[in-house]
Amino acid sequence: MKRRSFLKTFGTAGLAVGVAPAWSMSHVANPQKTDPGSSGTVKASGQAPPEKILLKDFRPRSLYKIPVTEVSRAKFPIVDMHSHAYARTPKEIAEWVRNMDEVGIAKTIILTGATGQEFDDIYRKYATYPDRFELWCGFDYTGYDQPGFGQRAIGVLEKCHEAGARGVGELHDKGKGLYSDTITALGMHPNDARMSSLFERCGQLGMPVSIHVADPIWMYESMDNKNDGLMNAFYWRLDNQPDIVGHSGMIDILELTVKKHASTTFIACHFANLDYDLTRLGQVLEKHPNLFADISARYAETAPIPRFVSEFYAKYGDRLLYGTDMGFDKLMYRITFRILETLDEHFYETDMFNYHWSLNGFGLPDEILQKVYRTNAENILTSRGASVHA
Protein backbone atom coordinates (compact mmCIF):
# COMPACT_ATOMS: atom_id res chain seq x y z
CA MET A 1 0.00 0.00 0.00
CA LYS A 2 1.42 3.38 -0.94
CA ARG A 3 1.98 6.06 1.68
CA ARG A 4 -0.47 8.61 0.34
CA SER A 5 -3.09 5.93 -0.31
CA PHE A 6 -2.61 4.71 3.26
CA LEU A 7 -3.10 8.19 4.65
CA LYS A 8 -6.16 8.75 2.51
CA THR A 9 -7.69 5.46 3.63
CA PHE A 10 -7.04 5.65 7.35
CA GLY A 11 -6.65 9.36 7.95
CA THR A 12 -3.69 11.35 9.21
CA ALA A 13 -5.30 11.89 12.59
CA GLY A 14 -5.24 8.18 13.30
CA LEU A 15 -1.59 7.98 12.39
CA ALA A 16 -0.75 10.92 14.57
CA VAL A 17 -1.99 9.09 17.63
CA GLY A 18 -0.27 5.87 16.63
CA VAL A 19 -3.21 3.55 15.92
CA ALA A 20 -1.33 1.76 13.14
CA PRO A 21 1.71 0.12 14.77
CA ALA A 22 4.56 -0.58 12.37
CA TRP A 23 4.68 -4.29 13.13
CA SER A 24 1.08 -4.71 11.97
CA MET A 25 1.75 -3.31 8.50
CA SER A 26 1.44 -5.76 5.63
CA HIS A 27 4.45 -6.54 3.47
CA VAL A 28 3.27 -4.04 0.85
CA ALA A 29 3.36 -1.16 3.30
CA ASN A 30 6.84 -0.02 2.36
CA PRO A 31 8.10 2.88 4.50
CA GLN A 32 9.46 4.70 1.45
CA LYS A 33 6.57 4.57 -0.98
CA THR A 34 4.24 7.41 -1.77
CA ASP A 35 1.77 8.12 -4.53
CA PRO A 36 3.40 10.50 -7.03
CA GLY A 37 -0.05 11.28 -8.37
CA SER A 38 -1.12 12.96 -5.15
CA SER A 39 0.04 16.56 -5.30
CA GLY A 40 -2.15 18.14 -2.64
CA THR A 41 0.65 18.78 -0.17
CA VAL A 42 2.89 20.18 -2.89
CA LYS A 43 0.25 22.71 -3.86
CA ALA A 44 -0.33 23.59 -0.24
CA SER A 45 3.36 24.21 0.39
CA GLY A 46 3.58 26.40 -2.70
CA GLN A 47 0.83 28.65 -1.39
CA ALA A 48 1.98 28.91 2.20
CA PRO A 49 4.17 31.77 3.42
CA PRO A 50 7.74 30.68 4.25
CA GLU A 51 7.23 30.76 8.00
CA LYS A 52 4.23 28.43 7.66
CA ILE A 53 5.80 25.71 5.47
CA LEU A 54 5.75 22.36 7.24
CA LEU A 55 8.41 19.71 6.89
CA LYS A 56 5.90 17.23 5.48
CA ASP A 57 5.16 19.70 2.67
CA PHE A 58 8.80 20.41 1.82
CA ARG A 59 9.44 19.56 -1.85
CA PRO A 60 12.85 21.01 -2.75
CA ARG A 61 14.15 21.21 -6.31
CA SER A 62 17.82 21.35 -7.13
CA LEU A 63 19.02 24.59 -8.74
CA TYR A 64 22.51 23.29 -9.54
CA LYS A 65 23.44 23.33 -13.23
CA ILE A 66 25.02 19.89 -13.26
CA PRO A 67 24.69 16.77 -15.43
CA VAL A 68 21.40 14.87 -15.26
CA THR A 69 21.55 11.31 -16.55
CA GLU A 70 18.46 9.46 -17.70
CA VAL A 71 18.86 5.69 -17.55
CA SER A 72 15.90 4.23 -19.40
CA ARG A 73 17.17 0.65 -19.28
CA ALA A 74 19.50 -1.15 -16.88
CA LYS A 75 23.01 -1.68 -18.13
CA PHE A 76 22.71 -5.45 -17.57
CA PRO A 77 19.74 -7.84 -17.20
CA ILE A 78 18.36 -7.92 -13.69
CA VAL A 79 16.85 -10.40 -11.26
CA ASP A 80 14.70 -8.41 -8.86
CA MET A 81 14.94 -10.38 -5.61
CA HIS A 82 12.39 -8.35 -3.67
CA SER A 83 8.94 -7.58 -4.95
CA HIS A 84 5.37 -8.45 -4.01
CA ALA A 85 2.11 -9.38 -5.74
CA TYR A 86 1.29 -5.78 -6.66
CA ALA A 87 -0.47 -6.75 -9.89
CA ARG A 88 -3.88 -8.24 -9.10
CA THR A 89 -5.38 -8.93 -12.52
CA PRO A 90 -4.12 -10.60 -15.74
CA LYS A 91 -4.11 -7.16 -17.39
CA GLU A 92 -1.93 -5.67 -14.64
CA ILE A 93 0.44 -8.65 -14.70
CA ALA A 94 0.81 -8.29 -18.47
CA GLU A 95 1.57 -4.59 -17.99
CA TRP A 96 4.21 -5.49 -15.42
CA VAL A 97 5.88 -7.87 -17.88
CA ARG A 98 5.91 -5.15 -20.55
CA ASN A 99 7.52 -2.76 -18.06
CA MET A 100 10.12 -5.39 -17.16
CA ASP A 101 10.91 -5.88 -20.85
CA GLU A 102 11.30 -2.16 -21.40
CA VAL A 103 13.60 -1.46 -18.45
CA GLY A 104 15.61 -4.70 -18.46
CA ILE A 105 14.22 -6.84 -15.63
CA ALA A 106 14.67 -10.49 -16.61
CA LYS A 107 12.95 -12.08 -13.60
CA THR A 108 11.09 -10.91 -10.51
CA ILE A 109 10.82 -12.78 -7.22
CA ILE A 110 7.35 -12.32 -5.73
CA LEU A 111 7.51 -12.50 -1.93
CA THR A 112 3.90 -13.37 -1.19
CA GLY A 113 4.23 -14.10 2.52
CA ALA A 114 1.17 -16.28 1.93
CA THR A 115 0.28 -19.90 2.64
CA GLY A 116 -2.56 -22.28 1.81
CA GLN A 117 -5.30 -21.15 -0.53
CA GLU A 118 -4.03 -17.58 -0.59
CA PHE A 119 -0.67 -18.72 -1.93
CA ASP A 120 -2.33 -21.04 -4.45
CA ASP A 121 -4.49 -18.19 -5.78
CA ILE A 122 -1.53 -15.83 -6.20
CA TYR A 123 0.54 -18.56 -7.81
CA ARG A 124 -2.12 -19.26 -10.43
CA LYS A 125 -2.32 -15.59 -11.38
CA TYR A 126 1.39 -15.39 -12.17
CA ALA A 127 1.75 -18.89 -13.65
CA THR A 128 1.17 -17.46 -17.15
CA TYR A 129 4.75 -16.15 -17.05
CA PRO A 130 6.80 -18.92 -15.39
CA ASP A 131 10.10 -17.60 -16.73
CA ARG A 132 9.47 -14.05 -15.53
CA PHE A 133 8.09 -14.54 -12.02
CA GLU A 134 9.07 -16.88 -9.20
CA LEU A 135 6.82 -17.06 -6.16
CA TRP A 136 7.87 -17.55 -2.55
CA CYS A 137 5.51 -18.40 0.30
CA GLY A 138 5.29 -17.45 3.96
CA PHE A 139 5.03 -19.30 7.26
CA ASP A 140 1.76 -20.12 8.98
CA TYR A 141 2.03 -19.00 12.62
CA THR A 142 -1.32 -20.49 13.62
CA GLY A 143 -0.99 -22.09 17.06
CA TYR A 144 2.50 -20.68 17.59
CA ASP A 145 1.83 -20.77 21.33
CA GLN A 146 0.55 -24.35 21.30
CA PRO A 147 2.41 -27.71 21.42
CA GLY A 148 3.18 -29.20 18.03
CA PHE A 149 3.41 -25.84 16.25
CA GLY A 150 6.63 -26.69 14.43
CA GLN A 151 5.41 -29.87 12.78
CA ARG A 152 2.11 -28.28 11.75
CA ALA A 153 3.91 -25.30 10.23
CA ILE A 154 6.31 -27.61 8.37
CA GLY A 155 3.31 -29.41 6.88
CA VAL A 156 1.97 -26.10 5.53
CA LEU A 157 5.42 -25.19 4.21
CA GLU A 158 5.76 -28.51 2.39
CA LYS A 159 2.37 -28.07 0.74
CA CYS A 160 3.42 -24.63 -0.49
CA HIS A 161 6.62 -26.13 -1.86
CA GLU A 162 4.64 -28.80 -3.69
CA ALA A 163 2.37 -26.07 -5.07
CA GLY A 164 5.33 -24.18 -6.56
CA ALA A 165 6.89 -22.05 -3.82
CA ARG A 166 10.66 -21.87 -4.29
CA GLY A 167 11.59 -19.76 -1.29
CA VAL A 168 10.13 -18.20 1.84
CA GLY A 169 9.46 -14.55 2.51
CA GLU A 170 9.14 -11.87 3.29
CA LEU A 171 9.23 -12.75 6.98
CA HIS A 172 8.83 -9.78 9.33
CA ASP A 173 9.92 -8.98 12.86
CA LYS A 174 10.22 -5.34 13.88
CA GLY A 175 10.67 -6.08 17.55
CA LYS A 176 7.38 -7.49 18.82
CA GLY A 177 7.72 -10.91 17.21
CA LEU A 178 7.20 -12.52 13.83
CA TYR A 179 4.00 -11.57 12.07
CA SER A 180 2.05 -12.11 8.87
CA ASP A 181 -0.95 -10.32 7.42
CA THR A 182 -3.24 -12.36 9.69
CA ILE A 183 -1.27 -13.39 12.78
CA THR A 184 1.21 -11.71 15.11
CA ALA A 185 3.28 -14.24 17.05
CA LEU A 186 3.99 -11.93 19.99
CA GLY A 187 7.32 -12.69 21.60
CA MET A 188 8.36 -15.32 19.06
CA HIS A 189 11.44 -14.03 17.25
CA PRO A 190 13.35 -15.82 14.47
CA ASN A 191 15.87 -17.31 16.92
CA ASP A 192 13.10 -18.85 19.04
CA ALA A 193 13.41 -22.63 19.45
CA ARG A 194 9.91 -22.98 18.01
CA MET A 195 11.24 -21.75 14.65
CA SER A 196 14.23 -24.06 14.44
CA SER A 197 12.58 -26.98 12.66
CA LEU A 198 11.02 -24.63 10.09
CA PHE A 199 14.31 -22.99 9.13
CA GLU A 200 16.03 -26.37 9.00
CA ARG A 201 13.34 -27.67 6.66
CA CYS A 202 13.83 -24.64 4.42
CA GLY A 203 17.48 -25.62 4.06
CA GLN A 204 16.56 -29.23 3.28
CA LEU A 205 14.05 -28.13 0.63
CA GLY A 206 16.49 -25.65 -0.90
CA MET A 207 14.21 -22.72 -0.07
CA PRO A 208 16.05 -19.45 0.65
CA VAL A 209 14.52 -17.29 3.38
CA SER A 210 13.95 -13.56 2.87
CA ILE A 211 13.71 -11.90 6.27
CA HIS A 212 13.01 -8.34 7.36
CA VAL A 213 14.24 -7.43 10.84
CA ALA A 214 13.98 -4.03 12.52
CA ASP A 215 13.31 -0.88 10.48
CA PRO A 216 15.35 2.19 9.50
CA ILE A 217 17.16 3.65 12.50
CA TRP A 218 15.29 6.96 12.25
CA MET A 219 12.08 5.21 13.35
CA TYR A 220 13.71 4.42 16.70
CA GLU A 221 15.00 7.93 17.39
CA SER A 222 13.12 10.66 19.20
CA MET A 223 10.69 12.47 16.92
CA ASP A 224 12.28 15.86 17.42
CA ASN A 225 14.16 18.51 15.49
CA LYS A 226 17.40 16.49 15.57
CA ASN A 227 15.98 13.51 13.67
CA ASP A 228 17.08 14.09 10.08
CA GLY A 229 14.74 11.39 8.80
CA LEU A 230 11.76 12.78 10.68
CA MET A 231 9.57 13.42 7.65
CA ASN A 232 9.48 9.70 6.85
CA ALA A 233 10.14 8.26 10.30
CA PHE A 234 7.17 9.88 12.02
CA TYR A 235 4.61 7.79 10.14
CA TRP A 236 6.39 4.53 10.96
CA ARG A 237 7.78 5.43 14.36
CA LEU A 238 8.86 2.72 16.77
CA ASP A 239 10.28 4.95 19.50
CA ASN A 240 6.93 5.00 21.31
CA GLN A 241 6.26 1.26 21.30
CA PRO A 242 6.48 -0.53 24.69
CA ASP A 243 8.24 -3.86 25.13
CA ILE A 244 9.88 -3.76 21.73
CA VAL A 245 13.31 -5.22 20.98
CA GLY A 246 15.56 -2.37 19.90
CA HIS A 247 17.30 -2.03 16.57
CA SER A 248 20.64 -3.48 17.67
CA GLY A 249 18.88 -6.30 19.48
CA MET A 250 17.05 -7.29 16.29
CA ILE A 251 20.34 -7.49 14.42
CA ASP A 252 21.66 -9.75 17.18
CA ILE A 253 18.59 -11.97 16.72
CA LEU A 254 19.23 -12.12 12.97
CA GLU A 255 22.82 -13.20 13.56
CA LEU A 256 21.83 -15.89 16.07
CA THR A 257 19.29 -17.25 13.61
CA VAL A 258 21.62 -17.32 10.63
CA LYS A 259 24.42 -18.90 12.67
CA LYS A 260 22.12 -21.56 14.08
CA HIS A 261 20.92 -22.63 10.62
CA ALA A 262 24.11 -22.63 8.59
CA SER A 263 22.67 -24.94 5.93
CA THR A 264 19.86 -22.50 5.12
CA THR A 265 20.38 -19.45 2.88
CA PHE A 266 19.07 -16.21 4.35
CA ILE A 267 18.53 -12.90 2.61
CA ALA A 268 18.32 -9.89 4.92
CA CYS A 269 15.94 -7.41 3.35
CA HIS A 270 16.86 -3.75 3.01
CA PHE A 271 20.55 -4.09 3.97
CA ALA A 272 19.22 -5.69 7.20
CA ASN A 273 18.16 -2.10 7.96
CA LEU A 274 21.82 -1.37 8.64
CA ASP A 275 21.93 1.17 5.83
CA TYR A 276 23.03 3.70 8.46
CA ASP A 277 25.84 1.41 9.73
CA LEU A 278 27.24 -0.50 6.78
CA THR A 279 30.38 -1.24 8.75
CA ARG A 280 28.37 -3.46 11.07
CA LEU A 281 26.59 -5.07 8.12
CA GLY A 282 29.95 -5.91 6.60
CA GLN A 283 31.03 -7.55 9.84
CA VAL A 284 27.83 -9.59 9.94
CA LEU A 285 28.27 -10.74 6.34
CA GLU A 286 31.88 -11.73 6.98
CA LYS A 287 30.85 -13.96 9.89
CA HIS A 288 27.97 -15.70 8.11
CA PRO A 289 28.59 -17.04 4.58
CA ASN A 290 24.96 -18.21 4.31
CA LEU A 291 23.69 -14.63 4.61
CA PHE A 292 23.06 -12.16 1.78
CA ALA A 293 21.45 -8.71 1.84
CA ASP A 294 19.07 -7.21 -0.64
CA ILE A 295 19.21 -3.48 -1.35
CA SER A 296 15.48 -2.98 -1.86
CA ALA A 297 13.69 0.15 -0.71
CA ARG A 298 16.80 1.62 0.88
CA TYR A 299 18.06 3.68 -2.03
CA ALA A 300 17.11 6.93 -0.34
CA GLU A 301 18.86 5.95 2.89
CA THR A 302 22.14 5.14 1.14
CA ALA A 303 22.25 7.71 -1.69
CA PRO A 304 23.12 10.64 0.62
CA ILE A 305 26.52 9.01 1.35
CA PRO A 306 27.64 7.82 -2.11
CA ARG A 307 31.39 7.49 -1.57
CA PHE A 308 31.13 5.32 1.54
CA VAL A 309 28.36 3.24 -0.01
CA SER A 310 30.32 2.74 -3.23
CA GLU A 311 33.24 1.41 -1.21
CA PHE A 312 30.85 -0.97 0.57
CA TYR A 313 29.57 -2.29 -2.75
CA ALA A 314 33.14 -2.78 -3.94
CA LYS A 315 34.01 -4.82 -0.85
CA TYR A 316 30.80 -6.83 -0.46
CA GLY A 317 29.50 -6.94 -4.01
CA ASP A 318 29.36 -10.75 -3.88
CA ARG A 319 26.76 -10.63 -1.10
CA LEU A 320 24.34 -7.95 -2.31
CA LEU A 321 21.16 -8.48 -4.33
CA TYR A 322 19.13 -6.02 -6.36
CA GLY A 323 15.56 -5.54 -5.19
CA THR A 324 12.84 -2.92 -5.47
CA ASP A 325 9.84 -3.46 -3.11
CA MET A 326 8.21 -0.36 -4.61
CA GLY A 327 5.67 -1.50 -7.17
CA PHE A 328 6.30 -1.98 -10.90
CA ASP A 329 6.22 1.50 -12.41
CA LYS A 330 8.89 2.13 -15.04
CA LEU A 331 9.97 5.40 -13.42
CA MET A 332 10.60 3.59 -10.14
CA TYR A 333 12.99 1.14 -11.80
CA ARG A 334 14.78 3.95 -13.62
CA ILE A 335 15.36 5.92 -10.44
CA THR A 336 17.12 2.89 -8.94
CA PHE A 337 19.29 2.58 -12.07
CA ARG A 338 20.23 6.26 -11.84
CA ILE A 339 21.37 5.82 -8.25
CA LEU A 340 23.34 2.64 -8.92
CA GLU A 341 24.83 3.40 -12.34
CA THR A 342 25.48 7.14 -12.58
CA LEU A 343 27.56 9.75 -10.78
CA ASP A 344 24.74 12.29 -10.75
CA GLU A 345 24.72 14.53 -7.69
CA HIS A 346 22.24 16.38 -5.52
CA PHE A 347 18.89 15.33 -6.96
CA TYR A 348 15.58 14.75 -5.24
CA GLU A 349 12.99 11.99 -5.47
CA THR A 350 10.84 13.07 -2.56
CA ASP A 351 7.60 11.63 -3.86
CA MET A 352 9.22 8.24 -4.37
CA PHE A 353 11.04 7.97 -1.06
CA ASN A 354 9.42 10.55 1.26
CA TYR A 355 12.69 11.91 2.61
CA HIS A 356 13.58 15.58 2.20
CA TRP A 357 17.29 15.07 1.66
CA SER A 358 19.10 15.02 -1.69
CA LEU A 359 20.41 11.89 -3.41
CA ASN A 360 23.56 11.01 -5.32
CA GLY A 361 24.59 8.27 -7.70
CA PHE A 362 27.13 5.58 -6.83
CA GLY A 363 28.58 5.09 -10.31
CA LEU A 364 29.18 1.40 -9.66
CA PRO A 365 31.61 -0.32 -12.06
CA ASP A 366 30.34 -2.97 -14.47
CA GLU A 367 31.81 -5.85 -12.48
CA ILE A 368 29.85 -4.89 -9.37
CA LEU A 369 26.68 -4.05 -11.27
CA GLN A 370 26.60 -7.47 -12.90
CA LYS A 371 26.96 -9.20 -9.53
CA VAL A 372 24.30 -7.13 -7.80
CA TYR A 373 21.92 -7.10 -10.74
CA ARG A 374 22.00 -10.76 -11.61
CA THR A 375 24.98 -13.03 -10.93
CA ASN A 376 24.56 -13.27 -7.16
CA ALA A 377 20.85 -13.98 -7.50
CA GLU A 378 21.41 -16.63 -10.15
CA ASN A 379 23.97 -18.34 -7.93
CA ILE A 380 21.37 -18.59 -5.15
CA LEU A 381 18.53 -19.68 -7.42
CA THR A 382 20.50 -22.30 -9.33
CA SER A 383 22.48 -23.80 -6.44
CA ARG A 384 19.47 -24.64 -4.29
CA GLY A 385 18.41 -27.60 -6.44
CA ALA A 386 21.49 -29.60 -5.49
CA SER A 387 20.68 -29.26 -1.79
CA VAL A 388 17.05 -30.44 -1.87
CA HIS A 389 16.23 -33.35 0.42
CA ALA A 390 12.64 -34.49 0.24
C-alpha positions in Angstrom: 0.0 0.0 0.0 1.4 3.4 -0.9 2.0 6.1 1.7 -0.5 8.6 0.3 -3.1 5.9 -0.3 -2.6 4.7 3.3 -3.1 8.2 4.6 -6.2 8.7 2.5 -7.7 5.5 3.6 -7.0 5.6 7.3 -6.7 9.4 7.9 -3.7 11.3 9.2 -5.3 11.9 12.6 -5.2 8.2 13.3 -1.6 8.0 12.4 -0.8 10.9 14.6 -2.0 9.1 17.6 -0.3 5.9 16.6 -3.2 3.6 15.9 -1.3 1.8 13.1 1.7 0.1 14.8 4.6 -0.6 12.4 4.7 -4.3 13.1 1.1 -4.7 12.0 1.8 -3.3 8.5 1.4 -5.8 5.6 4.4 -6.5 3.5 3.3 -4.0 0.9 3.4 -1.2 3.3 6.8 0.0 2.4 8.1 2.9 4.5 9.5 4.7 1.4 6.6 4.6 -1.0 4.2 7.4 -1.8 1.8 8.1 -4.5 3.4 10.5 -7.0 0.0 11.3 -8.4 -1.1 13.0 -5.2 0.0 16.6 -5.3 -2.1 18.1 -2.6 0.7 18.8 -0.2 2.9 20.2 -2.9 0.2 22.7 -3.9 -0.3 23.6 -0.2 3.4 24.2 0.4 3.6 26.4 -2.7 0.8 28.6 -1.4 2.0 28.9 2.2 4.2 31.8 3.4 7.7 30.7 4.2 7.2 30.8 8.0 4.2 28.4 7.7 5.8 25.7 5.5 5.7 22.4 7.2 8.4 19.7 6.9 5.9 17.2 5.5 5.2 19.7 2.7 8.8 20.4 1.8 9.4 19.6 -1.8 12.9 21.0 -2.7 14.1 21.2 -6.3 17.8 21.4 -7.1 19.0 24.6 -8.7 22.5 23.3 -9.5 23.4 23.3 -13.2 25.0 19.9 -13.3 24.7 16.8 -15.4 21.4 14.9 -15.3 21.5 11.3 -16.6 18.5 9.5 -17.7 18.9 5.7 -17.5 15.9 4.2 -19.4 17.2 0.6 -19.3 19.5 -1.1 -16.9 23.0 -1.7 -18.1 22.7 -5.4 -17.6 19.7 -7.8 -17.2 18.4 -7.9 -13.7 16.9 -10.4 -11.3 14.7 -8.4 -8.9 14.9 -10.4 -5.6 12.4 -8.4 -3.7 8.9 -7.6 -4.9 5.4 -8.5 -4.0 2.1 -9.4 -5.7 1.3 -5.8 -6.7 -0.5 -6.8 -9.9 -3.9 -8.2 -9.1 -5.4 -8.9 -12.5 -4.1 -10.6 -15.7 -4.1 -7.2 -17.4 -1.9 -5.7 -14.6 0.4 -8.7 -14.7 0.8 -8.3 -18.5 1.6 -4.6 -18.0 4.2 -5.5 -15.4 5.9 -7.9 -17.9 5.9 -5.1 -20.5 7.5 -2.8 -18.1 10.1 -5.4 -17.2 10.9 -5.9 -20.9 11.3 -2.2 -21.4 13.6 -1.5 -18.4 15.6 -4.7 -18.5 14.2 -6.8 -15.6 14.7 -10.5 -16.6 12.9 -12.1 -13.6 11.1 -10.9 -10.5 10.8 -12.8 -7.2 7.4 -12.3 -5.7 7.5 -12.5 -1.9 3.9 -13.4 -1.2 4.2 -14.1 2.5 1.2 -16.3 1.9 0.3 -19.9 2.6 -2.6 -22.3 1.8 -5.3 -21.2 -0.5 -4.0 -17.6 -0.6 -0.7 -18.7 -1.9 -2.3 -21.0 -4.4 -4.5 -18.2 -5.8 -1.5 -15.8 -6.2 0.5 -18.6 -7.8 -2.1 -19.3 -10.4 -2.3 -15.6 -11.4 1.4 -15.4 -12.2 1.7 -18.9 -13.7 1.2 -17.5 -17.2 4.7 -16.1 -17.1 6.8 -18.9 -15.4 10.1 -17.6 -16.7 9.5 -14.0 -15.5 8.1 -14.5 -12.0 9.1 -16.9 -9.2 6.8 -17.1 -6.2 7.9 -17.6 -2.6 5.5 -18.4 0.3 5.3 -17.4 4.0 5.0 -19.3 7.3 1.8 -20.1 9.0 2.0 -19.0 12.6 -1.3 -20.5 13.6 -1.0 -22.1 17.1 2.5 -20.7 17.6 1.8 -20.8 21.3 0.6 -24.4 21.3 2.4 -27.7 21.4 3.2 -29.2 18.0 3.4 -25.8 16.3 6.6 -26.7 14.4 5.4 -29.9 12.8 2.1 -28.3 11.7 3.9 -25.3 10.2 6.3 -27.6 8.4 3.3 -29.4 6.9 2.0 -26.1 5.5 5.4 -25.2 4.2 5.8 -28.5 2.4 2.4 -28.1 0.7 3.4 -24.6 -0.5 6.6 -26.1 -1.9 4.6 -28.8 -3.7 2.4 -26.1 -5.1 5.3 -24.2 -6.6 6.9 -22.0 -3.8 10.7 -21.9 -4.3 11.6 -19.8 -1.3 10.1 -18.2 1.8 9.5 -14.6 2.5 9.1 -11.9 3.3 9.2 -12.7 7.0 8.8 -9.8 9.3 9.9 -9.0 12.9 10.2 -5.3 13.9 10.7 -6.1 17.6 7.4 -7.5 18.8 7.7 -10.9 17.2 7.2 -12.5 13.8 4.0 -11.6 12.1 2.1 -12.1 8.9 -1.0 -10.3 7.4 -3.2 -12.4 9.7 -1.3 -13.4 12.8 1.2 -11.7 15.1 3.3 -14.2 17.1 4.0 -11.9 20.0 7.3 -12.7 21.6 8.4 -15.3 19.1 11.4 -14.0 17.3 13.3 -15.8 14.5 15.9 -17.3 16.9 13.1 -18.9 19.0 13.4 -22.6 19.4 9.9 -23.0 18.0 11.2 -21.7 14.7 14.2 -24.1 14.4 12.6 -27.0 12.7 11.0 -24.6 10.1 14.3 -23.0 9.1 16.0 -26.4 9.0 13.3 -27.7 6.7 13.8 -24.6 4.4 17.5 -25.6 4.1 16.6 -29.2 3.3 14.1 -28.1 0.6 16.5 -25.7 -0.9 14.2 -22.7 -0.1 16.1 -19.4 0.7 14.5 -17.3 3.4 14.0 -13.6 2.9 13.7 -11.9 6.3 13.0 -8.3 7.4 14.2 -7.4 10.8 14.0 -4.0 12.5 13.3 -0.9 10.5 15.4 2.2 9.5 17.2 3.7 12.5 15.3 7.0 12.3 12.1 5.2 13.4 13.7 4.4 16.7 15.0 7.9 17.4 13.1 10.7 19.2 10.7 12.5 16.9 12.3 15.9 17.4 14.2 18.5 15.5 17.4 16.5 15.6 16.0 13.5 13.7 17.1 14.1 10.1 14.7 11.4 8.8 11.8 12.8 10.7 9.6 13.4 7.6 9.5 9.7 6.9 10.1 8.3 10.3 7.2 9.9 12.0 4.6 7.8 10.1 6.4 4.5 11.0 7.8 5.4 14.4 8.9 2.7 16.8 10.3 5.0 19.5 6.9 5.0 21.3 6.3 1.3 21.3 6.5 -0.5 24.7 8.2 -3.9 25.1 9.9 -3.8 21.7 13.3 -5.2 21.0 15.6 -2.4 19.9 17.3 -2.0 16.6 20.6 -3.5 17.7 18.9 -6.3 19.5 17.0 -7.3 16.3 20.3 -7.5 14.4 21.7 -9.8 17.2 18.6 -12.0 16.7 19.2 -12.1 13.0 22.8 -13.2 13.6 21.8 -15.9 16.1 19.3 -17.3 13.6 21.6 -17.3 10.6 24.4 -18.9 12.7 22.1 -21.6 14.1 20.9 -22.6 10.6 24.1 -22.6 8.6 22.7 -24.9 5.9 19.9 -22.5 5.1 20.4 -19.5 2.9 19.1 -16.2 4.4 18.5 -12.9 2.6 18.3 -9.9 4.9 15.9 -7.4 3.4 16.9 -3.7 3.0 20.5 -4.1 4.0 19.2 -5.7 7.2 18.2 -2.1 8.0 21.8 -1.4 8.6 21.9 1.2 5.8 23.0 3.7 8.5 25.8 1.4 9.7 27.2 -0.5 6.8 30.4 -1.2 8.8 28.4 -3.5 11.1 26.6 -5.1 8.1 29.9 -5.9 6.6 31.0 -7.5 9.8 27.8 -9.6 9.9 28.3 -10.7 6.3 31.9 -11.7 7.0 30.9 -14.0 9.9 28.0 -15.7 8.1 28.6 -17.0 4.6 25.0 -18.2 4.3 23.7 -14.6 4.6 23.1 -12.2 1.8 21.5 -8.7 1.8 19.1 -7.2 -0.6 19.2 -3.5 -1.3 15.5 -3.0 -1.9 13.7 0.2 -0.7 16.8 1.6 0.9 18.1 3.7 -2.0 17.1 6.9 -0.3 18.9 5.9 2.9 22.1 5.1 1.1 22.2 7.7 -1.7 23.1 10.6 0.6 26.5 9.0 1.4 27.6 7.8 -2.1 31.4 7.5 -1.6 31.1 5.3 1.5 28.4 3.2 0.0 30.3 2.7 -3.2 33.2 1.4 -1.2 30.9 -1.0 0.6 29.6 -2.3 -2.8 33.1 -2.8 -3.9 34.0 -4.8 -0.9 30.8 -6.8 -0.5 29.5 -6.9 -4.0 29.4 -10.8 -3.9 26.8 -10.6 -1.1 24.3 -8.0 -2.3 21.2 -8.5 -4.3 19.1 -6.0 -6.4 15.6 -5.5 -5.2 12.8 -2.9 -5.5 9.8 -3.5 -3.1 8.2 -0.4 -4.6 5.7 -1.5 -7.2 6.3 -2.0 -10.9 6.2 1.5 -12.4 8.9 2.1 -15.0 10.0 5.4 -13.4 10.6 3.6 -10.1 13.0 1.1 -11.8 14.8 3.9 -13.6 15.4 5.9 -10.4 17.1 2.9 -8.9 19.3 2.6 -12.1 20.2 6.3 -11.8 21.4 5.8 -8.2 23.3 2.6 -8.9 24.8 3.4 -12.3 25.5 7.1 -12.6 27.6 9.7 -10.8 24.7 12.3 -10.8 24.7 14.5 -7.7 22.2 16.4 -5.5 18.9 15.3 -7.0 15.6 14.8 -5.2 13.0 12.0 -5.5 10.8 13.1 -2.6 7.6 11.6 -3.9 9.2 8.2 -4.4 11.0 8.0 -1.1 9.4 10.6 1.3 12.7 11.9 2.6 13.6 15.6 2.2 17.3 15.1 1.7 19.1 15.0 -1.7 20.4 11.9 -3.4 23.6 11.0 -5.3 24.6 8.3 -7.7 27.1 5.6 -6.8 28.6 5.1 -10.3 29.2 1.4 -9.7 31.6 -0.3 -12.1 30.3 -3.0 -14.5 31.8 -5.9 -12.5 29.9 -4.9 -9.4 26.7 -4.1 -11.3 26.6 -7.5 -12.9 27.0 -9.2 -9.5 24.3 -7.1 -7.8 21.9 -7.1 -10.7 22.0 -10.8 -11.6 25.0 -13.0 -10.9 24.6 -13.3 -7.2 20.9 -14.0 -7.5 21.4 -16.6 -10.2 24.0 -18.3 -7.9 21.4 -18.6 -5.2 18.5 -19.7 -7.4 20.5 -22.3 -9.3 22.5 -23.8 -6.4 19.5 -24.6 -4.3 18.4 -27.6 -6.4 21.5 -29.6 -5.5 20.7 -29.3 -1.8 17.1 -30.4 -1.9 16.2 -33.4 0.4 12.6 -34.5 0.2 
